[in-house]
Amino acid sequence: MKEEKREVDSLAINEVQLVLAEKRTSLAVMRTGIAVLALPLSVMSVLIATSKYYEAVQVLHFLIPLAALSTALIVLGLYLIVRSTIRMRRYDRLIHEIKLNHSVIGKFID
């Protein structure tokens, strides 16, 4: 009986560790999304800062593809951030369910 209880407790701890590893992965994806989102913003700030050295109409053939690429990077960054946030909430719910089902580890998890 005691051996069986220990196996169940060990299984619950392993489940929590797995979910926490997945949550860390989601945090890494969010960090990547933030970095991808910051790239177009920094490029645009450099273009604005140096705008007195060029005429926008004369370099329009460069600005249009750059704007399209920047828009794509912004969309990708937002997608990664939103997807990561949704997954982290799901992992928090899973951890809460495991905590409720296994009172032994419930006292260790906030």
C-alpha positions in Angstrom: 0.0 0.0 0.0 2.8 2.4 1.0 4.8 1.5 -2.1 1.8 2.2 -4.3 1.3 5.6 -2.7 4.9 6.5 -3.3 4.6 5.5 -6.9 1.6 7.7 -7.3 3.4 10.6 -5.6 6.4 10.1 -7.8 4.2 10.1 -10.9 2.6 13.3 -9.8 6.0 15.0 -9.2 7.1 13.8 -12.7 4.0 15.2 -14.2 4.6 18.6 -12.6 8.2 18.6 -13.8 7.1 17.8 -17.3 4.5 20.6 -17.3 7.1 23.1 -15.9 9.6 22.1 -18.6 6.9 22.9 -21.2 6.2 26.2 -19.5 9.9 27.1 -19.7 9.8 26.3 -23.4 6.8 28.6 -23.8 8.7 31.4 -22.0 11.6 30.9 -24.4 9.2 31.2 -27.3 7.8 34.4 -25.8 11.3 35.8 -25.4 12.0 35.0 -29.1 8.7 36.7 -30.0 9.7 39.8 -28.1 13.1 39.9 -29.9 11.4 39.5 -33.3 9.0 42.2 -32.4 11.8 44.6 -31.4 13.7 44.2 -34.6 11.3 46.2 -36.9 10.9 48.9 -34.3 14.7 49.4 -34.0 15.0 49.5 -37.9 12.2 52.1 -38.1 13.7 54.2 -35.4 17.1 54.3 -37.3 15.2 55.2 -40.5 13.4 58.0 -38.8 16.6 59.3 -37.1 18.4 59.4 -40.5 15.5 60.7 -42.5 17.1 64.1 -43.0 19.8 62.5 -45.2 17.4 61.0 -47.9 14.2 61.7 -49.7 11.5 59.1 -49.1 10.2 59.3 -52.6 13.6 58.6 -54.1 14.2 55.5 -52.0 10.6 54.3 -52.1 11.7 51.1 -53.9 13.6 50.2 -50.7 11.1 51.4 -48.2 8.1 49.4 -49.5 9.8 46.0 -49.2 11.2 47.0 -45.9 7.8 48.0 -44.6 6.4 44.6 -45.9 9.1 42.7 -44.1 8.7 44.8 -40.9 4.9 44.1 -41.0 5.6 40.4 -41.4 8.0 40.4 -38.5 5.6 42.3 -36.3 2.8 39.8 -37.1 5.2 36.8 -36.4 6.3 38.4 -33.1 2.8 39.0 -31.9 1.8 35.5 -32.9 4.6 33.9 -30.9 3.8 36.1 -27.9 0.1 35.3 -27.9 0.6 31.6 -28.6 3.1 31.4 -25.7 0.8 33.3 -23.3 -2.1 30.9 -24.1 0.0 27.9 -23.6 1.4 29.1 -20.3 -2.1 29.7 -19.0 -3.0 26.1 -20.0 0.1 24.8 -18.2 -0.9 26.8 -15.1 -4.3 25.1 -15.2 -2.7 21.7 -15.6 -0.4 22.3 -12.6 -3.4 23.5 -10.6 -5.3 20.3 -11.5 -2.4 18.1 -10.5 -2.1 20.1 -7.2 -5.8 19.4 -6.4 -5.6 15.7 -7.3 -2.4 15.1 -5.3 -2.4 16.7 -1.9 1.1 15.6 -1.1 2.7 18.0 -3.6 0.0 20.6 -3.1 1.8 22.2 -0.2 4.9 22.7 -2.3 3.2 24.4 -5.3 1.8 27.9 -5.0 
